[in-house]
């Protein structure tokens, strides 16, 4: 079987998922150890029996709606490659807007906290792209933190990881900037999301009846962990800006909405009010 024949067969098997051809190409490129675009130059290449069997197994997993990123085991974010598996949420390109907003406010010597770090993408990217910034990353999930530590070690990022419920593991500490992509999906949507999303950790997705549980806690607790003039940056859902703005307004000034690459509401930036 040639590369082209294998891709055509896989596309047919994956016709029930979004972008079947694209996923077929990513999976075969992974099996062959090639960049995806190089497949276009290898269309007539014959696959070995081992390659054919390996590809068939990966296509079967994807046909079962296992996320592509979990199958391949990696996902790019801010120009860095992160290990991905079911221990943590899959990194999204939309979250780069949150990272970029934080980078714009950071300079060497500042202290930053990545709250609900998951696979570590935000804290690690801040550490790598703003050398000299002291980054702490926290999460309640031991599994997620194990993955985040693996990513930090692989990328050589000097991030301090701590485990606990939101601010509990940094009790008594203050930071110049807090960044967080917390759970924000209403619990009623559980079981109604895209099949791939349902395979991600529920702990990282759902946040009470209205999706605002974590924002309520962060709005209440974050001021005690921010230096005067410190910044809070949060990823939000498409329609959550008014509600989160209202939660933050008692303790924060300069509350600003930042849109992602698709023009959708994605990030809220707020400055701690003077005491």
Phi, psi and omega in degrees: 000134179274169176303314182297317180295321179295318179295317180297319179294317180294321179300321179293319180292334183257016187297343182272000180249162175295145175051055184299322181293318181298315179294321177301319180293316180298319182293318180290322176300322178296316180298319184274352181069035183240152166298144185304319183295337179289343177300329180298336179265359184241021189302328184265000179296135177275132177277142175284163176304321179296315179296320179297316180294318180296318179294317180301320181294319181290321178296322178297319178296317180292324177298332176277009176073020169292134183302139180306318184295328177287325180291312181287326176088014177202157179207133178284148175205122179054037178079004178247153180256124183248140173290138180229137173200176188295000177288342185210165178300145177286131176299138178249145176299328180301330182288346176299332177298322177293316180296316180297321178295322178291317179302324181294341183257351187261147173216160184307140180096342179284158180249131182233144176241126173259105185268134186063057191292333182061236180283001174092008190300318183289307181300318180293316179297320178298317180295319183285322187268348173229074180304140181098346174280135179269113187249129170246139179231133183232154175199152177280339186270120176296324179295315179298318180295325176298317177294318179298320178295321177299318179294318180297318179296317182295326184261358179066042182257122182278069181260138174270125181253136179224148183248137176162177182278109181048245188274358184306317183284353177241031179304129180086355181260150175236157184224158176278336182209136173240129179235140182206138168245082186278169171300138180211019178266131177301140184299332182296342181274355179297130184090355182243002181274171175308142185305322180295319180296323180296344178274352179275162184299123179301328180302331182266358187249312195258143188218061175080184188299322183249004180079007186252004186305315183288325177296324178298314181292318180295317179300324182282321189262333185300320182305326179288352180243013178246136173294159176307130183078007180290162186247144173241128179232128185230138167281143181226162173284166188306324187248018189261356184303310182302318182292317180289323175302316180296322179294324184276335190303328179297330186243357186228147174250172173055038182288121189231142175263134177239132181266156180273187185295341178264006179081011181268148175301127187222326188228139172245129181244133183215144180253132180299133177291150175299147179290000000 
